[in-house]
């Protein structure tokens, strides 16, 4: 199959101008609040290429002839590198949604608000549409401070605390449970079938299972002037005790449940290199087959990097993970597709 691409700069299609000069095009799509990025490497023999304007808006597309193009998102040029010999220009860009205002430190004290209200406020502040799973949205937060902390870091901290994933994409601020089987709208997460004969190489690491059976979280009752305990998981030792004291029983209960999910979700990490699959994006799932009972099944994509090389064609590298299930072998395995 013949790889094809399209590059728009400030809404103008410049593909034909760049095609004779293109050496490589790379797009990296990451989970959570990590910024998606892109790079374009051009042959600048003779120094005839005018550097693009910093801040220029790029839209990038990859695909195959006869199958159409996949929209990989909008990016903002933030750096231009020139080197030689041979003389080349490398244009670097980051996702347009991760604007500088999201990274600016601010001070705000949040009191008596639901998680949904906080996500909605932050989304509105940055002209984004909030999209949060209803159960997460209903969580009441008695008090939390944002002190000289960017909205990007603060919302990522909330996601970590409540065992969720937060992502900015297509002008939406999305906040959903980690390892959830469904999107915010209730539709099943998109999945992509990958047979063993459809890959180039793979590597997987299986970590040891955590030994905690349960979690305890304490909260302080001001009326009774005493500390109370909320528990999640089995009562048998060993039990992990969260060092933070929470203001309400609801907050302690949510924290205990979140920590239990983290402590018992031992991750298997899988790296895959395969012929270009630009339709695969972070947060989606891949379903392996032909790898054997240890690896077959669904994996969550943590990052997807799509590389178009003028000499080698289109390839995709995926970093994925999933919980280690009972009965899985411990250790690590590496493999390469037979010739």
C-alpha positions as CSV (number, residue, x, y, z in Angstrom):
1,X,0.0,0.0,0.0
2,X,1.2,3.5,-0.9
3,X,1.4,5.9,2.1
4,X,-0.1,9.3,1.6
5,X,-0.2,12.5,3.8
6,X,-1.5,16.0,3.9
7,X,-0.1,19.1,5.7
8,X,-2.1,22.3,6.2
9,X,-0.5,25.4,7.5
10,X,-2.9,28.2,8.7
11,X,-5.7,26.4,6.8
12,X,-3.7,26.3,3.5
13,X,-2.8,22.9,1.9
14,X,1.0,23.0,1.5
15,X,1.5,19.3,0.7
16,X,2.5,19.8,-2.9
17,X,5.1,22.3,-1.9
18,X,6.7,20.1,0.7
19,X,6.4,16.7,-1.1
20,X,9.8,17.0,-3.0
21,X,11.5,18.0,0.2
22,X,10.0,15.7,2.8
23,X,12.4,13.4,4.6
24,X,10.2,12.4,7.6
25,X,6.9,13.2,9.3
26,X,6.2,12.0,12.8
27,X,3.2,12.4,15.0
28,X,3.1,11.2,18.7
29,X,-0.3,10.8,20.4
30,X,-0.1,10.4,24.2
31,X,-2.6,9.6,27.0
32,X,-3.6,11.9,29.8
33,X,-2.3,15.5,29.9
34,X,0.9,14.8,28.2
35,X,1.1,17.0,25.1
36,X,0.8,15.4,21.7
37,X,3.6,16.4,19.4
38,X,4.7,16.3,15.8
39,X,7.8,16.9,13.7
40,X,8.5,17.5,10.0
41,X,12.0,17.0,8.6
42,X,12.8,18.6,5.2
43,X,15.7,18.5,2.8
44,X,17.0,22.1,2.8
45,X,19.8,21.6,0.3
46,X,20.9,25.1,-0.8
47,X,19.1,26.8,2.1
48,X,16.1,27.7,0.0
49,X,13.4,26.9,2.6
50,X,12.0,29.9,4.5
51,X,11.4,28.9,8.2
52,X,7.8,28.7,9.1
53,X,6.3,31.3,11.5
54,X,6.5,30.3,15.1
55,X,2.9,29.9,16.3
56,X,1.7,28.7,12.9
57,X,-1.2,26.3,13.0
58,X,-0.6,22.9,11.4
59,X,-3.1,20.2,10.6
60,X,-1.6,16.8,9.8
61,X,-3.1,13.8,8.1
62,X,-1.7,10.3,7.3
63,X,-3.2,7.3,5.4
64,X,-2.9,5.1,2.4
65,X,-3.9,5.7,-1.2
66,X,-7.4,4.3,-1.9
67,X,-8.2,4.2,1.8
68,X,-8.3,7.9,2.6
69,X,-6.6,10.1,5.2
70,X,-6.7,10.0,9.0
71,X,-6.9,13.4,10.8
72,X,-4.1,13.3,13.4
73,X,-5.0,16.7,14.9
74,X,-4.0,20.3,15.0
75,X,-0.6,21.5,16.2
76,X,1.2,24.8,16.9
77,X,4.8,25.3,15.6
78,X,7.0,26.0,18.6
79,X,10.5,25.4,17.3
80,X,12.5,25.2,14.1
81,X,15.9,23.4,14.0
82,X,18.4,23.7,11.1
83,X,21.4,21.5,10.7
84,X,24.0,20.1,8.2
85,X,25.6,18.6,6.3
86,X,23.5,17.4,4.8
87,X,21.4,20.5,5.2
88,X,18.0,19.8,6.8
89,X,15.2,21.7,8.6
90,X,13.2,20.1,11.4
91,X,9.9,21.7,12.4
92,X,8.6,20.8,15.8
93,X,5.1,21.4,17.0
94,X,2.8,20.6,20.0
95,X,-0.9,20.0,20.2
96,X,-2.9,23.2,19.8
97,X,-5.2,22.3,22.7
98,X,-2.3,22.4,25.2
99,X,-2.1,26.1,25.1
100,X,0.2,28.1,27.4
101,X,-2.6,29.3,29.6
102,X,-3.2,25.8,30.7
103,X,0.4,25.7,32.0
104,X,0.3,29.1,33.8
105,X,0.4,28.8,37.6
106,X,-2.7,30.2,39.4
107,X,-4.0,30.3,43.0
108,X,-7.5,29.0,43.8
109,X,-9.2,27.4,46.7
110,X,-12.0,25.0,45.9
111,X,-14.6,24.4,48.6
112,X,-17.8,22.3,48.7
113,X,-17.8,21.6,44.9
114,X,-18.3,18.5,43.0
115,X,-15.6,17.1,40.8
116,X,-17.9,17.8,37.8
117,X,-18.2,21.5,38.8
118,X,-14.4,21.8,39.0
119,X,-13.9,20.2,35.6
120,X,-16.6,22.4,34.1
121,X,-15.0,25.6,35.6
122,X,-11.5,24.7,34.3
123,X,-12.9,23.8,30.8
124,X,-14.8,27.1,30.6
125,X,-11.7,29.0,31.6
126,X,-9.9,27.6,28.6
127,X,-12.8,27.6,26.1
128,X,-13.1,23.8,26.2
129,X,-16.2,21.6,26.4
130,X,-16.3,19.5,29.6
131,X,-17.0,15.8,29.3
132,X,-16.9,13.9,32.5
133,X,-18.3,10.4,33.5
134,X,-21.4,10.9,35.7
135,X,-20.2,8.9,38.7
136,X,-16.9,10.9,38.8
137,X,-18.8,14.2,38.3
138,X,-21.0,13.5,41.4
139,X,-18.0,13.2,43.8
140,X,-18.1,16.0,46.4
141,X,-14.8,17.6,47.3
142,X,-15.0,19.4,50.6
143,X,-11.8,21.4,50.2
144,X,-8.8,21.3,47.9
145,X,-6.2,24.1,47.2
146,X,-4.6,24.9,43.9
147,X,-1.5,27.0,45.0
148,X,0.8,28.3,42.3
149,X,-0.2,25.3,40.2
150,X,-1.3,25.2,36.6
151,X,-4.7,24.0,35.6
152,X,-3.0,21.2,33.5
153,X,-1.1,20.0,36.6
154,X,-4.1,20.4,38.9
155,X,-6.6,18.5,36.8
156,X,-4.0,15.7,36.3
157,X,-3.6,15.6,40.1
158,X,-7.3,15.2,40.5
159,X,-7.3,12.4,37.9
160,X,-4.6,10.6,39.8
161,X,-6.4,11.0,43.1
162,X,-9.7,9.6,41.8
163,X,-8.2,6.9,39.6
164,X,-9.2,8.6,36.3
165,X,-7.7,9.6,33.0
166,X,-7.9,13.2,31.8
167,X,-7.3,14.2,28.2
168,X,-7.7,17.3,26.1
169,X,-8.6,16.6,22.5
170,X,-10.8,18.1,19.8
171,X,-11.5,21.1,22.1
172,X,-12.9,18.8,24.8
173,X,-11.7,18.3,28.4
174,X,-12.4,14.6,28.9
175,X,-12.4,13.1,32.4
176,X,-13.1,9.3,32.6
177,X,-12.4,6.3,34.9
178,X,-9.1,4.6,34.2
179,X,-9.5,1.2,32.6
180,X,-13.1,2.0,31.9
181,X,-14.7,-0.1,29.1
182,X,-16.8,2.8,27.8
183,X,-16.4,6.4,26.7
184,X,-18.1,9.3,28.5
185,X,-21.1,9.1,26.2
186,X,-21.6,5.4,27.1
187,X,-20.3,4.0,23.8
188,X,-17.8,1.1,23.8
189,X,-14.2,2.3,23.5
190,X,-12.9,1.9,19.9
191,X,-10.7,-1.2,19.5
192,X,-8.4,-2.4,16.7
193,X,-7.6,-6.0,15.9
194,X,-3.9,-6.8,15.6
195,X,-2.9,-10.4,14.5
196,X,0.6,-11.7,15.1
197,X,1.4,-11.7,11.4
198,X,0.4,-8.0,11.4
199,X,3.4,-6.8,13.5
200,X,7.1,-6.2,13.0
201,X,8.4,-6.7,16.6
202,X,7.1,-6.7,20.2
203,X,8.3,-6.6,23.8
204,X,6.3,-7.2,27.0
205,X,7.1,-6.9,30.7
206,X,5.0,-8.4,33.4
207,X,5.5,-6.9,36.9
208,X,5.0,-8.5,40.3
209,X,1.5,-8.4,41.8
210,X,1.1,-6.0,44.7
211,X,0.7,-7.7,48.1
212,X,-1.9,-5.3,49.8
213,X,-5.4,-6.8,50.4
214,X,-7.1,-3.6,51.5
215,X,-6.8,0.1,52.1
216,X,-7.7,2.3,55.1
217,X,-8.4,6.1,54.8
218,X,-9.2,8.2,57.8
219,X,-11.3,11.3,58.2
220,X,-11.8,13.8,61.0
221,X,-15.2,14.3,62.5
222,X,-15.3,17.8,63.8
223,X,-18.6,17.4,65.7
224,X,-17.3,14.3,67.6
225,X,-13.7,15.4,67.7
226,X,-12.5,12.0,66.6
227,X,-10.9,10.2,63.6
228,X,-12.9,7.6,61.8
229,X,-11.8,4.9,59.3
230,X,-13.2,4.0,55.9
231,X,-12.0,0.8,54.3
232,X,-11.9,-0.7,50.8
233,X,-11.0,-4.3,49.9
234,X,-10.5,-7.3,52.2
235,X,-10.0,-6.9,56.0
236,X,-7.1,-9.3,56.1
237,X,-3.5,-8.0,56.5
238,X,-1.5,-6.5,54.9
239,X,-3.6,-3.3,54.6
240,X,-2.3,0.0,53.2
241,X,-3.0,3.1,55.3
242,X,-3.3,6.4,53.4
243,X,-1.3,9.0,55.3
244,X,-3.7,11.9,54.4
245,X,-6.6,12.7,56.8
246,X,-9.7,13.6,54.8
247,X,-12.5,16.1,55.8
248,X,-15.5,13.8,55.2
249,X,-16.4,10.2,55.2
250,X,-17.3,10.4,51.5
251,X,-13.9,11.8,50.6
252,X,-12.1,9.1,52.6
253,X,-14.2,6.4,51.1
254,X,-13.5,7.6,47.6
255,X,-9.8,7.8,48.3
256,X,-9.7,4.3,49.8
257,X,-11.4,2.9,46.7
258,X,-9.1,4.8,44.3
259,X,-6.0,3.6,46.1
260,X,-7.2,0.0,46.2
261,X,-7.7,0.1,42.4
262,X,-4.2,1.4,41.9
263,X,-2.5,-1.0,44.3
264,X,-4.2,-4.1,42.8
265,X,-3.9,-3.0,39.2
266,X,-0.4,-4.4,38.5
267,X,0.3,-3.4,34.9
268,X,1.8,-5.5,32.1
269,X,3.5,-3.2,29.6
270,X,3.6,-4.0,25.9
271,X,5.5,-2.3,23.1
272,X,4.6,-3.0,19.5
273,X,6.1,-1.9,16.2
274,X,3.9,-2.6,13.1
275,X,3.3,-1.3,9.6
276,X,1.6,2.1,9.7
277,X,-1.8,2.1,11.5
278,X,-2.5,5.9,11.8
279,X,-6.1,5.2,12.8
280,X,-4.9,3.9,16.3
281,X,-4.9,6.6,18.9
282,X,-4.0,6.9,22.6
283,X,-6.7,5.8,25.1
284,X,-8.1,3.3,22.6
285,X,-7.7,-0.4,22.7
286,X,-5.9,-3.0,20.6
287,X,-7.0,-6.7,20.6
288,X,-4.1,-9.1,20.0
289,X,-4.5,-12.6,18.5
290,X,-2.1,-15.3,17.7
291,X,0.4,-14.2,20.4
292,X,-0.7,-17.0,22.8
293,X,-2.9,-17.1,25.9
294,X,-0.5,-14.9,27.9
295,X,-0.9,-11.9,25.6
296,X,-4.0,-12.4,23.5
297,X,-6.9,-10.0,24.2
298,X,-7.4,-6.3,24.9
299,X,-4.6,-3.8,25.7
300,X,-5.0,0.0,26.4
301,X,-2.9,2.3,24.2
302,X,-0.8,4.7,26.3
303,X,0.9,6.3,23.4
304,X,0.9,5.9,19.6
305,X,3.7,7.2,17.4
306,X,3.2,7.3,13.6
307,X,6.3,7.8,11.5
308,X,6.4,8.4,7.7
309,X,9.9,8.0,6.3
310,X,10.5,8.9,2.6
311,X,12.7,5.8,2.2
312,X,11.1,3.2,4.5
313,X,7.3,4.1,4.4
314,X,4.8,4.3,7.2
315,X,5.2,2.6,10.6
316,X,3.5,2.8,14.0
317,X,4.9,2.2,17.4
318,X,2.5,1.6,20.3
319,X,3.1,1.6,24.1
320,X,0.2,-0.3,25.8
321,X,-0.7,-1.7,29.1
322,X,-3.3,-3.8,30.9
323,X,-3.8,-5.3,34.4
324,X,-1.9,-8.5,35.2
325,X,-4.6,-11.2,35.7
326,X,-4.5,-14.1,38.2
327,X,-2.5,-16.9,36.7
328,X,-0.3,-14.8,34.4
329,X,3.3,-15.7,34.4
330,X,5.7,-13.3,36.2
331,X,8.8,-11.9,34.5
332,X,9.5,-10.6,31.1
333,X,9.4,-11.8,27.5
334,X,10.8,-10.4,24.3
335,X,10.1,-11.4,20.7
336,X,10.5,-10.6,17.1
337,X,8.3,-11.6,14.3
338,X,10.0,-14.4,12.3
339,X,11.1,-13.5,8.8
